[in-house]
Structure formats: C-alpha cells, structure tokens
Amino acid sequence: MIKIIIKIIALIIILFGTILIYDARIITKKNFGFGDQNEASNRT
C-alpha cells in the first residue's frame, strides 16, 4: 500500500516537473520580460 502511494506521489512530481519545463519559456517571458535586450543590459 505504501509503495503505491509513493509511486502516485512520484508520478505527480514528475508530471508537475514536466509541465514546469514545458511552460518555463512562457513563465520567464511573463515575469522577467524586458522587451529589448539592450535596454535591459544598459540599466545602471
């Protein structure tokens, strides 16, 4: 019974990790988007 619960938890973690890797580009654009890269690197 415990092995089944551990397997289910592992599958959920793997699924969540896969979704995060798939959506990482969208998340970083939303949170860290500077628009123009030169504008971001010239901030002092």
C-alpha positions, 0 to 999 in steps of 0.5 A: 500500500505504501509503495503505491502511494509513493509511486502516485506521489512520484508520478505527480512530481514528475508530471508537475516537473514536466509541465514546469519545463514545458511552460518555463519559456512562457513563465520567464517571458511573463515575469522577467520580460524586458522587451529589448535586450539592450535596454535591459543590459544598459540599466545602471 
